[in-house]
Amino acid sequence: QSSRSHSVLWLELKRSARARPAALWITDLAGSERGARTGALARGPRQKEANAINTSLMALFRCLRSLATGADGGGAAGSSTPAVPYRDSKLTHLFQNHLS
């Protein structure tokens, strides 16, 4: 049995104190988990892990869909554009500055 999860590697390269640093994000997202694959009768940690993976992937999907349909990320009072739901998961909150 292997552990399934998302992995994020962030590299920041600085040439000098005055130069703007270059950043590289490498992300490996776990695939969605189906009941048949994890065992429809699975209980405990395995089921919690599958639920957490699916929840974060759906949150990412909602953020990307919001951005694709024109949400500006702000959602300020009186604004006609809705806020992008970055705070729905730790994964999307982490990517907030890089998706918008």
N, C-alpha and C positions, 0 to 999 in steps of 0.2 A: 504494500500500500504506500502510495506516495502522497505527500502533502501538496495540495493545489492552492496556489495563491497568486496574487499580482506581485510583480517585482519592478522596482524603479531604481535606476542608476542615474545619478546626476553628476556630471563632470563639469568643473568650472576651471578654465585655463586663464591665467593672468600672466601677461608678459612683463608688465611694469606697473608700478603703483598708479600711474596716470592713465594708462590705457584701459579701455573698456574691456571687461572680461568676456570671453566667449563661453557659452554654456551649451552642453549637449545632454539631452535627456534620452535615455534608452529605456523603453518600457516593454515588459512582457506581461500581457494580461491573460489571466486564466480564462479558459473557455467556459461557456455556460454549462451548468450541470443539470442533467435530466434525472428524474427519479429512477428510471430504468438503469441508468449508468451507475449511479451511486448506490443503487439498491433501494427500490421503492419502499421497502420496509426499514431502511436504515434509520437509526436513531442516534442520539447523542452527538458527539463531536463531529462526526462525518456529515451528518445532516445539517448541523449549524454552519459548518464550513461551506457546504453547497449553497445554503441560503444566503450567506454573506457574499459569496462570489456573484450570485445572480442579482442580488440587491445592488451591488456596486456597478455591475455592468448595465443594469437598467437605468441607474442614475446617470451614467456616462451617456447612454443613448438619449435620455431626455435632454441633457445639456446640448449635445450635438444637434438634436432636432430643433431645439429652441434657437440655436445660433443659425441654423440653416434657414429657418423661417423668418429671420429678421429680428429676433430679440437682441437688444443692445447690452444686456447684462445688468443694466442699472435698475430698472423697474421702479423708478422714482415716483413718488406720489403725483398723480395727475398725468403721468406718462401713459401713452397709448401702447407702448411696447412693454411686454412682460419681462420680468427678471429671469435670467437663466438660473436654474436651480443648482448652483454649484455646491451649496451646503447640504445637499441630500446624502452625500457620502464622503468619507475621508479621501477617496480616490479623486473625485471631481473637485473637492476643495483644494487638493494638492495641485491640480492642473489648472486652476482658475486663471492665473496670469498668463498661461500659455495657450489656452483655447480661445480667448477673446481677441 
